Amino acid sequence: MAETAHYDLIIIGGGINGAGIARDAAGRGLKVLLCEKDDLASATSSASTKLIHGGLRYLEHYEFRLVREALTEREVLLGNAPHIIWPLRFVLPHRDDLRPAWMIRLGLFLYDHLGGRKKLPASEGISFANHVSGAPLRDGMTKGFVYSDCWVDDARLVVLNAIDAKNCGAEILTRTECVGAKQTDGHWQVSLRDQQNGQERQVSGRMLVNAAGPWCADLINPDNGVVQSKTCANIRLVKGSHIVVPKLFDHDYCYIFQNGDGRIVFAIPYQDDFTLIGTTDVDFTGDPAKVKIDQNEIDYLCKLASGYFKKKVASDDVVWTYSGVRPLYAGNGESENASKVSRDYTLKLEADSGAAPALHVFGGKITTYRKLAEHALQIITRQLGTRDAPWTAKEPLPGGDFPNASFDDAFAHYAKRYDWMDHRLLKRLLRAYGTRIDMIIGTATKIDDLGVCYGHDLYEAELRYLIDHEWVRKIDDLIWRRSKLGLRLSSEQIAALENRLAQIDADPRSVAAE
């Protein structure tokens, strides 16, 4: 029998919280293992609205600490990952029948000042008669407000944290499910099953972290018997869905629309040629892996958007949808409307005398993942008897080491370096991989050197990189999480990619094939 590997920390869950904790812990010298039963960011962490934001509407619920922390993190993350995070300006049309103008002005004043804003422009009032954002809106909307937040490629944010964790010594196991974890002689004995071949392995850890997202409660449910635990998880699963339609406007501003039910919905430029509209808030039961948008949600988003845009949005316009399940910590608010349940996070430590500790991660939002990880490490280092030494605030994520954190400067540099490359392809690669683009291009001096093209400028060189360095194994990993090329590739091109991935899976040496 193979000798059991020992770790300081075993993390269950490869979403943003698990990957963030793995990165922070490994960078402090802890021996870390992260297991994810599917692909990295395969659930909630790739189904967000793709925003790094403070959460303007949370001010109405008096969640000032959450908003302040999120706004502060917005500035930190913008500096750490300027390739996958960039500023946006949001337009909030004013409606007399909803929130009064004074309330919006007060909220935006707080939003401008709570988080120590330094890099982003302040909010302002605008007249739609002389502002580009007014043209697509219905007649009768005369004024609004503009404020700043940021865009993020959420799935790539997870992957970059996992890459950095691996670079710091962590072991990252995708498609590896935790099928059992119990206490033995003051350590966690954890059983892991490879989802590809069914083989199991045993590992041992000084501490366990449950960062399983929408499965966090199921993992410790006594009826399931997967993880031995006494912690009660009062989790409320809330589905959020989005639709993507052909672009509705020709400018770079985003919209935040109020609705009579108290909710807000965003309309955001997406992948150059589309508009992303979302999200919904619907209580969810069932398997989070099978979550899908329903027709009521599509109709809700289309109707809300049509109430603001001159161009009607209909369900026939929808070219893609995605849904995710948010594991919100309910506390005592189970009767509240789903949209009012806090997006704040809760960390619950389970540390009985003589037993190995466990930390359970409930709730959270993608913007505050790094602070969540720091708070988790405060607890972890105390339990493991190591020094609490935060380090991630000023360290760029892989590929994000642009001079002056400037994407424009980096683009100008690489446009000269790879003057043979089409600028649209260069922009896509630089936005996805940052300075790691050199690992894809290698010694290529012309486009043909990148190998076979599978469609929409996806070349063999990029595919090889994603398999070798970013855990890509299946088609959805490639075209929906590492990229959004699924919006552009034909069914024949997707089939060709599936065949290529199957070939590589059967014979890993074939990854070098031309």
One Martini backbone bead per residue (centre of mass of N, CA, C, O) as a GRO file, in nm:
protein
  514
    1MET     BB    1   0.097   0.036   0.021
    2ALA     BB    2   0.077   0.354   0.002
    3GLU     BB    3   0.194   0.625   0.135
    4THR     BB    4   0.083   0.867   0.334
    5ALA     BB    5   0.010   1.186   0.287
    6HIS     BB    6   0.116   1.501   0.431
    7TYR     BB    7  -0.060   1.787   0.573
    8ASP     BB    8  -0.161   2.090   0.690
    9LEU     BB    9  -0.373   2.137   0.440
   10ILE     BB   10  -0.716   2.061   0.356
   11ILE     BB   11  -0.900   2.140   0.061
   12ILE     BB   12  -1.248   2.176  -0.015
   13GLY     BB   13  -1.253   2.333  -0.306
   14GLY     BB   14  -1.237   2.510  -0.646
   15GLY     BB   15  -1.301   2.789  -0.580
   16ILE     BB   16  -1.234   3.101  -0.477
   17ASN     BB   17  -1.191   3.029  -0.176
   18GLY     BB   18  -1.007   2.784  -0.200
   19ALA     BB   19  -0.788   2.917  -0.382
   20GLY     BB   20  -0.724   3.157  -0.194
   21ILE     BB   21  -0.632   2.989   0.051
   22ALA     BB   22  -0.413   2.826  -0.091
   23ARG     BB   23  -0.234   3.061  -0.171
   24ASP     BB   24  -0.185   3.188   0.106
   25ALA     BB   25  -0.077   2.933   0.251
   26ALA     BB   26   0.156   2.855   0.058
   27GLY     BB   27   0.300   3.142   0.084
   28ARG     BB   28   0.361   3.058   0.406
   29GLY     BB   29   0.461   2.733   0.390
   30LEU     BB   30   0.235   2.551   0.360
   31LYS     BB   31   0.102   2.234   0.329
   32VAL     BB   32  -0.100   2.187   0.036
   33LEU     BB   33  -0.437   2.064  -0.039
   34LEU     BB   34  -0.648   2.057  -0.332
   35CYS     BB   35  -0.991   1.962  -0.391
   36GLU     BB   36  -1.185   1.887  -0.698
   37LYS     BB   37  -1.455   1.724  -0.847
   38ASP     BB   38  -1.400   1.909  -1.084
   39ASP     BB   39  -1.360   2.207  -1.194
   40LEU     BB   40  -1.246   2.495  -1.184
   41ALA     BB   41  -1.510   2.699  -1.146
   42SER     BB   42  -1.778   2.504  -1.210
   43ALA     BB   43  -1.967   2.696  -1.054
   44THR     BB   44  -2.024   2.982  -0.898
   45SER     BB   45  -1.737   3.115  -0.991
   46SER     BB   46  -1.865   3.122  -1.312
   47ALA     BB   47  -2.174   3.271  -1.223
   48SER     BB   48  -2.137   3.562  -1.230
   49THR     BB   49  -2.140   3.917  -1.308
   50LYS     BB   50  -1.833   4.010  -1.327
   51LEU     BB   51  -1.773   4.169  -1.043
   52ILE     BB   52  -1.595   4.437  -0.885
   53HIS     BB   53  -1.774   4.526  -0.590
   54GLY     BB   54  -1.949   4.678  -0.326
   55GLY     BB   55  -2.259   4.710  -0.332
   56LEU     BB   56  -2.484   4.940  -0.344
   57ARG     BB   57  -2.749   4.793  -0.223
   58TYR     BB   58  -2.626   4.725   0.067
   59LEU     BB   59  -2.680   5.002   0.200
   60GLU     BB   60  -2.989   4.952   0.255
   61HIS     BB   61  -2.887   4.712   0.472
   62TYR     BB   62  -2.635   4.819   0.644
   63GLU     BB   63  -2.356   4.696   0.498
   64PHE     BB   64  -2.082   4.861   0.561
   65ARG     BB   65  -1.852   4.659   0.599
   66LEU     BB   66  -1.882   4.512   0.330
   67VAL     BB   67  -1.852   4.758   0.146
   68ARG     BB   68  -1.580   4.857   0.244
   69GLU     BB   69  -1.419   4.600   0.184
   70ALA     BB   70  -1.492   4.585  -0.119
   71LEU     BB   71  -1.379   4.864  -0.204
   72THR     BB   72  -1.090   4.809  -0.116
   73GLU     BB   73  -1.051   4.553  -0.294
   74ARG     BB   74  -1.090   4.680  -0.568
   75GLU     BB   75  -0.810   4.820  -0.563
   76VAL     BB   76  -0.630   4.578  -0.517
   77LEU     BB   77  -0.717   4.395  -0.761
   78LEU     BB   78  -0.657   4.598  -0.987
   79GLY     BB   79  -0.343   4.578  -0.926
   80ASN     BB   80  -0.311   4.248  -0.938
   81ALA     BB   81  -0.525   4.222  -1.218
   82PRO     BB   82  -0.511   4.400  -1.511
   83HIS     BB   83  -0.604   4.174  -1.718
   84ILE     BB   84  -0.897   4.072  -1.563
   85ILE     BB   85  -0.916   4.376  -1.456
   86TRP     BB   86  -1.151   4.654  -1.500
   87PRO     BB   87  -1.290   4.945  -1.556
   88LEU     BB   88  -1.619   5.088  -1.490
   89ARG     BB   89  -1.921   5.249  -1.604
   90PHE     BB   90  -2.223   5.334  -1.436
   91VAL     BB   91  -2.571   5.353  -1.517
   92LEU     BB   92  -2.836   5.531  -1.334
   93PRO     BB   93  -3.148   5.554  -1.378
   94HIS     BB   94  -3.402   5.773  -1.305
   95ARG     BB   95  -3.691   5.708  -1.088
   96ASP     BB   96  -3.961   5.846  -0.928
   97ASP     BB   97  -4.108   5.559  -0.839
   98LEU     BB   98  -3.861   5.507  -0.670
   99ARG     BB   99  -3.585   5.617  -0.588
  100PRO     BB  100  -3.477   5.891  -0.467
  101ALA     BB  101  -3.235   6.115  -0.547
  102TRP     BB  102  -3.117   6.163  -0.260
  103MET     BB  103  -3.056   5.863  -0.202
  104ILE     BB  104  -2.857   5.819  -0.433
  105ARG     BB  105  -2.656   6.040  -0.360
  106LEU     BB  106  -2.588   5.927  -0.082
  107GLY     BB  107  -2.493   5.647  -0.174
  108LEU     BB  108  -2.264   5.757  -0.364
  109PHE     BB  109  -2.106   5.903  -0.151
  110LEU     BB  110  -2.039   5.655   0.014
  111TYR     BB  111  -1.913   5.491  -0.220
  112ASP     BB  112  -1.675   5.697  -0.268
  113HIS     BB  113  -1.567   5.690   0.066
  114LEU     BB  114  -1.548   5.414   0.223
  115GLY     BB  115  -1.278   5.276   0.046
  116GLY     BB  116  -1.055   5.472  -0.054
  117ARG     BB  117  -1.059   5.610  -0.324
  118LYS     BB  118  -0.804   5.638  -0.609
  119LYS     BB  119  -0.845   5.514  -0.920
  120LEU     BB  120  -1.141   5.606  -0.939
  121PRO     BB  121  -1.398   5.767  -1.041
  122ALA     BB  122  -1.647   5.954  -0.961
  123SER     BB  123  -1.949   6.048  -0.917
  124GLU     BB  124  -2.240   6.152  -1.127
  125GLY     BB  125  -2.445   6.361  -1.289
  126ILE     BB  126  -2.685   6.322  -1.567
  127SER     BB  127  -2.778   6.392  -1.904
  128PHE     BB  128  -2.925   6.224  -2.172
  129ALA     BB  129  -2.913   6.448  -2.395
  130ASN     BB  130  -2.561   6.459  -2.344
  131HIS     BB  131  -2.534   6.133  -2.336
  132VAL     BB  132  -2.450   5.829  -2.468
  133SER     BB  133  -2.642   5.653  -2.271
  134GLY     BB  134  -2.929   5.769  -2.376
  135ALA     BB  135  -2.999   5.651  -2.663
  136PRO     BB  136  -3.111   5.347  -2.575
  137LEU     BB  137  -3.328   5.483  -2.421
  138ARG     BB  138  -3.620   5.559  -2.325
  139ASP     BB  139  -3.851   5.764  -2.330
  140GLY     BB  140  -3.840   5.982  -2.028
  141MET     BB  141  -3.537   5.959  -1.980
  142THR     BB  142  -3.327   6.227  -1.843
  143LYS     BB  143  -3.176   6.105  -1.585
  144GLY     BB  144  -2.865   6.039  -1.392
  145PHE     BB  145  -2.601   5.812  -1.291
  146VAL     BB  146  -2.241   5.788  -1.228
  147TYR     BB  147  -2.020   5.506  -1.168
  148SER     BB  148  -1.778   5.289  -1.014
  149ASP     BB  149  -1.629   4.982  -1.130
  150CYS     BB  150  -1.557   4.625  -1.193
  151TRP     BB  151  -1.419   4.387  -1.393
  152VAL     BB  152  -1.433   4.014  -1.420
  153ASP     BB  153  -1.275   3.707  -1.472
  154ASP     BB  154  -1.378   3.470  -1.268
  155ALA     BB  155  -1.250   3.197  -1.359
  156ARG     BB  156  -0.959   3.314  -1.386
  157LEU     BB  157  -0.922   3.394  -1.093
  158VAL     BB  158  -0.914   3.109  -0.988
  159VAL     BB  159  -0.680   2.996  -1.159
  160LEU     BB  160  -0.462   3.198  -1.064
  161ASN     BB  161  -0.467   3.106  -0.771
  162ALA     BB  162  -0.387   2.811  -0.833
  163ILE     BB  163  -0.120   2.867  -0.971
  164ASP     BB  164   0.013   3.012  -0.728
  165ALA     BB  165  -0.016   2.783  -0.533
  166LYS     BB  166   0.159   2.587  -0.695
  167ASN     BB  167   0.413   2.771  -0.703
  168CYS     BB  168   0.412   2.746  -0.369
  169GLY     BB  169   0.343   2.403  -0.339
  170ALA     BB  170   0.077   2.316  -0.411
  171GLU     BB  171  -0.181   2.075  -0.441
  172ILE     BB  172  -0.378   2.026  -0.742
  173LEU     BB  173  -0.702   1.856  -0.756
  174THR     BB  174  -0.881   1.761  -1.011
  175ARG     BB  175  -1.126   1.545  -1.030
  176THR     BB  176  -1.142   1.524  -0.694
  177GLU     BB  177  -1.304   1.349  -0.444
  178CYS     BB  178  -1.444   1.373  -0.138
  179VAL     BB  179  -1.545   1.061   0.045
  180GLY     BB  180  -1.373   1.115   0.322
  181ALA     BB  181  -1.367   1.238   0.677
  182LYS     BB  182  -1.157   1.173   0.964
  183GLN     BB  183  -1.068   1.113   1.289
  184THR     BB  184  -0.707   1.043   1.365
  185ASP     BB  185  -0.487   1.106   1.591
  186GLY     BB  186  -0.521   1.430   1.535
  187HIS     BB  187  -0.621   1.373   1.237
  188TRP     BB  188  -0.691   1.387   0.902
  189GLN     BB  189  -0.867   1.140   0.717
  190VAL     BB  190  -0.854   1.127   0.360
  191SER     BB  191  -1.068   1.052   0.088
  192LEU     BB  192  -0.979   1.009  -0.260
  193ARG     BB  193  -1.139   1.047  -0.587
  194ASP     BB  194  -1.092   0.968  -0.908
  195GLN     BB  195  -1.306   1.057  -1.170
  196GLN     BB  196  -1.163   0.906  -1.410
  197ASN     BB  197  -1.069   0.604  -1.258
  198GLY     BB  198  -1.166   0.555  -0.937
  199GLN     BB  199  -0.934   0.607  -0.766
  200GLU     BB  200  -0.787   0.580  -0.442
  201ARG     BB  201  -0.677   0.801  -0.173
  202GLN     BB  202  -0.468   0.877   0.107
  203VAL     BB  203  -0.481   1.145   0.346
  204SER     BB  204  -0.315   1.384   0.565
  205GLY     BB  205  -0.425   1.631   0.822
  206ARG     BB  206  -0.420   1.900   1.046
  207MET     BB  207  -0.631   2.050   0.847
  208LEU     BB  208  -0.965   2.156   0.756
  209VAL     BB  209  -1.135   2.281   0.454
  210ASN     BB  210  -1.463   2.406   0.388
  211ALA     BB  211  -1.504   2.505   0.025
  212ALA     BB  212  -1.790   2.386  -0.130
  213GLY     BB  213  -2.010   2.579  -0.134
  214PRO     BB  214  -2.315   2.447  -0.219
  215TRP     BB  215  -2.180   2.178  -0.055
  216CYS     BB  216  -2.110   2.252   0.247
  217ALA     BB  217  -2.353   2.112   0.395
  218ASP     BB  218  -2.346   1.824   0.277
  219LEU     BB  219  -2.059   1.746   0.375
  220ILE     BB  220  -2.172   1.775   0.701
  221ASN     BB  221  -2.391   1.578   0.680
  222PRO     BB  222  -2.468   1.307   0.868
  223ASP     BB  223  -2.623   1.145   0.639
  224ASN     BB  224  -2.364   1.131   0.445
  225GLY     BB  225  -2.069   1.086   0.582
  226VAL     BB  226  -1.809   1.246   0.484
  227VAL     BB  227  -1.783   1.462   0.722
  228GLN     BB  228  -1.673   1.492   1.031
  229SER     BB  229  -1.932   1.671   1.220
  230LYS     BB  230  -2.087   1.946   1.439
  231THR     BB  231  -2.172   2.143   1.231
  232CYS     BB  232  -2.407   2.396   1.158
  233ALA     BB  233  -2.564   2.474   0.841
  234ASN     BB  234  -2.723   2.784   0.758
  235ILE     BB  235  -2.820   2.737   0.440
  236ARG     BB  236  -2.894   2.936   0.144
  237LEU     BB  237  -3.014   2.867  -0.168
  238VAL     BB  238  -2.932   3.081  -0.453
  239LYS     BB  239  -3.039   3.169  -0.764
  240GLY     BB  240  -2.841   3.286  -1.047
  241SER     BB  241  -2.923   3.451  -1.355
  242HIS     BB  242  -2.825   3.472  -1.707
  243ILE     BB  243  -2.812   3.672  -2.006
  244VAL     BB  244  -2.733   3.660  -2.364
  245VAL     BB  245  -2.708   3.920  -2.608
  246PRO     BB  246  -2.706   4.109  -2.847
  247LYS     BB  247  -2.605   4.408  -2.871
  248LEU     BB  248  -2.766   4.721  -2.739
  249PHE     BB  249  -2.489   4.887  -2.756
  250ASP     BB  250  -2.205   5.136  -2.859
  251HIS     BB  251  -2.079   5.136  -2.568
  252ASP     BB  252  -1.894   5.120  -2.242
  253TYR     BB  253  -2.129   5.131  -2.078
  254CYS     BB  254  -2.322   5.060  -1.800
  255TYR     BB  255  -2.609   4.911  -1.636
  256ILE     BB  256  -2.843   5.003  -1.368
  257PHE     BB  257  -3.150   4.853  -1.275
  258GLN     BB  258  -3.450   4.920  -1.154
  259ASN     BB  259  -3.711   4.772  -0.950
  260GLY     BB  260  -4.022   4.727  -0.798
  261ASP     BB  261  -3.898   4.477  -0.608
  262GLY     BB  262  -3.591   4.606  -0.529
  263ARG     BB  263  -3.425   4.525  -0.752
  264ILE     BB  264  -3.136   4.460  -0.957
  265VAL     BB  265  -2.998   4.514  -1.296
  266PHE     BB  266  -2.764   4.425  -1.535
  267ALA     BB  267  -2.597   4.591  -1.825
  268ILE     BB  268  -2.326   4.444  -2.016
  269PRO     BB  269  -2.060   4.441  -2.183
  270TYR     BB  270  -1.982   4.144  -2.403
  271GLN     BB  271  -1.748   4.027  -2.596
  272ASP     BB  272  -1.813   4.296  -2.786
  273ASP     BB  273  -2.111   4.151  -2.913
  274PHE     BB  274  -2.252   4.176  -2.622
  275THR     BB  275  -2.511   4.132  -2.364
  276LEU     BB  276  -2.531   4.135  -2.015
  277ILE     BB  277  -2.799   3.992  -1.807
  278GLY     BB  278  -2.819   4.062  -1.449
  279THR     BB  279  -2.986   3.911  -1.180
  280THR     BB  280  -3.121   3.665  -1.000
  281ASP     BB  281  -3.348   3.558  -0.710
  282VAL     BB  282  -3.370   3.210  -0.626
  283ASP     BB  283  -3.475   2.961  -0.472
  284PHE     BB  284  -3.296   2.645  -0.402
  285THR     BB  285  -3.332   2.303  -0.506
  286GLY     BB  286  -3.093   2.058  -0.517
  287ASP     BB  287  -2.857   2.016  -0.760
  288PRO     BB  288  -2.612   2.244  -0.839
  289ALA     BB  289  -2.507   2.092  -1.105
  290LYS     BB  290  -2.826   2.136  -1.235
  291VAL     BB  291  -2.846   2.423  -1.289
  292LYS     BB  292  -3.110   2.637  -1.432
  293ILE     BB  293  -3.276   2.821  -1.625
  294ASP     BB  294  -3.589   2.971  -1.647
  295GLN     BB  295  -3.850   3.122  -1.801
  296ASN     BB  296  -3.911   3.328  -1.577
  297GLU     BB  297  -3.628   3.455  -1.579
  298ILE     BB  298  -3.616   3.542  -1.869
  299ASP     BB  299  -3.868   3.721  -1.858
  300TYR     BB  300  -3.771   3.910  -1.636
  301LEU     BB  301  -3.516   4.022  -1.784
  302CYS     BB  302  -3.657   4.117  -2.043
  303LYS     BB  303  -3.864   4.308  -1.915
  304LEU     BB  304  -3.670   4.494  -1.766
  305ALA     BB  305  -3.500   4.583  -2.011
  306SER     BB  306  -3.752   4.685  -2.182
  307GLY     BB  307  -3.813   4.923  -1.971
  308TYR     BB  308  -3.540   5.085  -2.085
  309PHE     BB  309  -3.522   4.997  -2.372
  310LYS     BB  310  -3.609   5.049  -2.692
  311LYS     BB  311  -3.515   4.769  -2.732
  312LYS     BB  312  -3.647   4.480  -2.735
  313VAL     BB  313  -3.644   4.195  -2.516
  314ALA     BB  314  -3.625   3.855  -2.607
  315SER     BB  315  -3.596   3.517  -2.582
  316ASP     BB  316  -3.495   3.489  -2.886
  317ASP     BB  317  -3.221   3.660  -2.826
  318VAL     BB  318  -3.095   3.434  -2.675
  319VAL     BB  319  -2.758   3.278  -2.677
  320TRP     BB  320  -2.712   3.266  -2.356
  321THR     BB  321  -2.678   3.085  -2.043
  322TYR     BB  322  -2.644   3.123  -1.677
  323SER     BB  323  -2.599   2.942  -1.360
  324GLY     BB  324  -2.608   2.985  -0.998
  325VAL     BB  325  -2.519   2.891  -0.656
  326ARG     BB  326  -2.573   3.049  -0.355
  327PRO     BB  327  -2.416   3.017  -0.030
  328LEU     BB  328  -2.602   3.147   0.210
  329TYR     BB  329  -2.598   3.292   0.518
  330ALA     BB  330  -2.891   3.301   0.710
  331GLY     BB  331  -2.930   3.263   0.999
  332ASN     BB  332  -3.244   3.430   1.093
  333GLY     BB  333  -3.342   3.493   0.764
  334GLU     BB  334  -3.545   3.281   0.617
  335SER     BB  335  -3.798   3.486   0.544
  336GLU     BB  336  -3.654   3.634   0.348
  337ASN     BB  337  -3.572   3.768   0.081
  338ALA     BB  338  -3.327   3.657  -0.121
  339SER     BB  339  -3.201   3.952  -0.188
  340LYS     BB  340  -3.154   4.008   0.145
  341VAL     BB  341  -2.938   3.819   0.176
  342SER     BB  342  -2.636   3.803   0.276
  343ARG     BB  343  -2.294   3.834   0.121
  344ASP     BB  344  -2.157   3.754   0.351
  345TYR     BB  345  -1.920   3.599   0.558
  346THR     BB  346  -1.859   3.276   0.726
  347LEU     BB  347  -1.651   3.150   0.994
  348LYS     BB  348  -1.619   2.808   1.114
  349LEU     BB  349  -1.490   2.670   1.399
  350GLU     BB  350  -1.354   2.333   1.462
  351ALA     BB  351  -1.210   2.276   1.806
  352ASP     BB  352  -1.148   2.018   1.967
  353SER     BB  353  -1.006   1.858   2.204
  354GLY     BB  354  -0.760   1.662   2.035
  355ALA     BB  355  -0.851   1.769   1.763
  356ALA     BB  356  -0.878   1.836   1.448
  357PRO     BB  357  -0.927   2.104   1.270
  358ALA     BB  358  -1.203   2.303   1.131
  359LEU     BB  359  -1.308   2.496   0.839
  360HIS     BB  360  -1.600   2.688   0.759
  361VAL     BB  361  -1.734   2.814   0.449
  362PHE     BB  362  -1.971   3.085   0.433
  363GLY     BB  363  -2.031   3.243   0.173
  364GLY     BB  364  -1.987   3.524  -0.018
  365LYS     BB  365  -1.776   3.716  -0.246
  366ILE     BB  366  -1.555   3.771  -0.495
  367THR     BB  367  -1.436   4.046  -0.393
  368THR     BB  368  -1.364   3.909  -0.083
  369TYR     BB  369  -1.171   3.659  -0.104
  370ARG     BB  370  -0.895   3.766   0.008
  371LYS     BB  371  -1.000   3.843   0.290
  372LEU     BB  372  -1.108   3.572   0.362
  373ALA     BB  373  -0.833   3.433   0.353
  374GLU     BB  374  -0.702   3.602   0.573
  375HIS     BB  375  -0.905   3.524   0.795
  376ALA     BB  376  -0.851   3.224   0.776
  377LEU     BB  377  -0.541   3.245   0.843
  378GLN     BB  378  -0.575   3.344   1.129
  379ILE     BB  379  -0.696   3.073   1.222
  380ILE     BB  380  -0.493   2.866   1.110
  381THR     BB  381  -0.230   2.969   1.245
  382ARG     BB  382  -0.334   2.936   1.532
  383GLN     BB  383  -0.384   2.625   1.514
  384LEU     BB  384  -0.076   2.559   1.392
  385GLY     BB  385   0.149   2.760   1.512
  386THR     BB  386   0.176   3.011   1.323
  387ARG     BB  387   0.245   3.285   1.143
  388ASP     BB  388   0.083   3.588   1.079
  389ALA     BB  389   0.150   3.667   0.717
  390PRO     BB  390   0.055   3.877   0.517
  391TRP     BB  391   0.087   3.901   0.123
  392THR     BB  392  -0.141   3.954  -0.120
  393ALA     BB  393  -0.194   4.267  -0.165
  394LYS     BB  394   0.103   4.317  -0.341
  395GLU     BB  395   0.056   4.058  -0.523
  396PRO     BB  396   0.052   3.948  -0.819
  397LEU     BB  397  -0.098   3.778  -1.039
  398PRO     BB  398  -0.066   3.578  -1.281
  399GLY     BB  399   0.020   3.816  -1.538
  400GLY     BB  400  -0.002   4.106  -1.353
  401ASP     BB  401   0.305   4.232  -1.420
  402PHE     BB  402   0.256   4.525  -1.497
  403PRO     BB  403   0.353   4.820  -1.569
  404ASN     BB  404   0.165   5.013  -1.365
  405ALA     BB  405  -0.090   4.839  -1.419
  406SER     BB  406  -0.091   4.859  -1.751
  407PHE     BB  407  -0.251   4.757  -2.028
  408ASP     BB  408  -0.175   4.960  -2.248
  409ASP     BB  409   0.131   4.930  -2.218
  410ALA     BB  410   0.140   4.626  -2.269
  411PHE     BB  411   0.016   4.627  -2.549
  412ALA     BB  412   0.234   4.800  -2.686
  413HIS     BB  413   0.465   4.605  -2.631
  414TYR     BB  414   0.340   4.342  -2.770
  415ALA     BB  415   0.288   4.467  -3.050
  416LYS     BB  416   0.595   4.485  -3.109
  417ARG     BB  417   0.686   4.195  -3.043
  418TYR     BB  418   0.403   4.094  -3.206
  419ASP     BB  419   0.367   4.220  -3.518
  420TRP     BB  420   0.220   3.951  -3.652
  421MET     BB  421  -0.030   4.004  -3.473
  422ASP     BB  422  -0.341   4.029  -3.423
  423HIS     BB  423  -0.502   4.251  -3.215
  424ARG     BB  424  -0.739   4.075  -3.124
  425LEU     BB  425  -0.572   3.836  -3.026
  426LEU     BB  426  -0.387   3.988  -2.835
  427LYS     BB  427  -0.605   4.092  -2.647
  428ARG     BB  428  -0.714   3.819  -2.557
  429LEU     BB  429  -0.448   3.703  -2.443
  430LEU     BB  430  -0.380   3.939  -2.248
  431ARG     BB  431  -0.644   3.924  -2.083
  432ALA     BB  432  -0.596   3.622  -1.990
  433TYR     BB  433  -0.248   3.604  -1.941
  434GLY     BB  434  -0.068   3.823  -1.986
  435THR     BB  435   0.268   3.760  -1.937
  436ARG     BB  436   0.205   3.449  -2.014
  437ILE     BB  437   0.207   3.465  -2.325
  438ASP     BB  438   0.500   3.352  -2.366
  439MET     BB  439   0.416   3.051  -2.312
  440ILE     BB  440   0.259   3.035  -2.586
  441ILE     BB  441   0.450   3.154  -2.809
  442GLY     BB  442   0.746   3.145  -2.765
  443THR     BB  443   0.922   3.105  -3.084
  444ALA     BB  444   0.729   3.253  -3.242
  445THR     BB  445   0.711   3.449  -3.579
  446LYS     BB  446   0.430   3.327  -3.667
  447ILE     BB  447   0.114   3.210  -3.692
  448ASP     BB  448   0.190   2.913  -3.787
  449ASP     BB  449   0.356   2.844  -3.518
  450LEU     BB  450   0.080   2.778  -3.343
  451GLY     BB  451  -0.073   2.597  -3.531
  452VAL     BB  452  -0.362   2.481  -3.512
  453CYS     BB  453  -0.683   2.597  -3.607
  454TYR     BB  454  -1.014   2.584  -3.437
  455GLY     BB  455  -1.108   2.875  -3.412
  456HIS     BB  456  -1.105   3.191  -3.333
  457ASP     BB  457  -0.790   3.191  -3.265
  458LEU     BB  458  -0.750   2.883  -3.180
  459TYR     BB  459  -0.457   2.733  -3.087
  460GLU     BB  460  -0.245   2.485  -3.007
  461ALA     BB  461  -0.069   2.649  -2.811
  462GLU     BB  462  -0.301   2.720  -2.618
  463LEU     BB  463  -0.396   2.437  -2.557
  464ARG     BB  464  -0.134   2.336  -2.434
  465TYR     BB  465  -0.121   2.533  -2.205
  466LEU     BB  466  -0.397   2.459  -2.066
  467ILE     BB  467  -0.315   2.165  -2.005
  468ASP     BB  468  -0.031   2.211  -1.859
  469HIS     BB  469  -0.136   2.486  -1.659
  470GLU     BB  470  -0.494   2.472  -1.636
  471TRP     BB  471  -0.659   2.190  -1.619
  472VAL     BB  472  -0.747   2.098  -1.895
  473ARG     BB  473  -1.001   1.838  -2.021
  474LYS     BB  474  -1.264   1.976  -2.111
  475ILE     BB  475  -1.466   2.164  -2.304
  476ASP     BB  476  -1.577   2.359  -2.080
  477ASP     BB  477  -1.309   2.452  -1.975
  478LEU     BB  478  -1.231   2.596  -2.245
  479ILE     BB  479  -1.510   2.759  -2.365
  480TRP     BB  480  -1.627   2.876  -2.060
  481ARG     BB  481  -1.378   2.933  -1.857
  482ARG     BB  482  -1.102   3.010  -1.996
  483SER     BB  483  -1.329   3.086  -2.199
  484LYS     BB  484  -1.582   3.235  -2.450
  485LEU     BB  485  -1.581   3.066  -2.734
  486GLY     BB  486  -1.870   2.935  -2.738
  487LEU     BB  487  -2.001   3.196  -2.879
  488ARG     BB  488  -1.829   3.132  -3.172
  489LEU     BB  489  -1.828   2.844  -3.209
  490SER     BB  490  -1.892   2.581  -3.383
  491SER     BB  491  -2.000   2.262  -3.377
  492GLU     BB  492  -1.758   2.156  -3.540
  493GLN     BB  493  -1.532   2.287  -3.370
  494ILE     BB  494  -1.609   2.157  -3.103
  495ALA     BB  495  -1.576   1.864  -3.196
  496ALA     BB  496  -1.274   1.887  -3.261
  497LEU     BB  497  -1.190   1.954  -2.971
  498GLU     BB  498  -1.298   1.701  -2.838
  499ASN     BB  499  -1.117   1.508  -2.996
  500ARG     BB  500  -0.850   1.627  -2.899
  501LEU     BB  501  -0.893   1.580  -2.595
  502ALA     BB  502  -0.932   1.272  -2.618
  503GLN     BB  503  -0.654   1.215  -2.735
  504ILE     BB  504  -0.493   1.328  -2.494
  505ASP     BB  505  -0.621   1.149  -2.274
  506ALA     BB  506  -0.519   0.878  -2.407
  507ASP     BB  507  -0.241   1.056  -2.506
  508PRO     BB  508  -0.041   1.285  -2.365
  509ARG     BB  509   0.184   1.299  -2.592
  510SER     BB  510  -0.015   1.440  -2.812
  511VAL     BB  511   0.021   1.744  -2.725
  512ALA     BB  512   0.268   1.780  -2.944
  513ALA     BB  513   0.099   1.794  -3.173
  514GLU     BB  514   0.014   1.936  -3.504
   0.00000   0.00000   0.00000
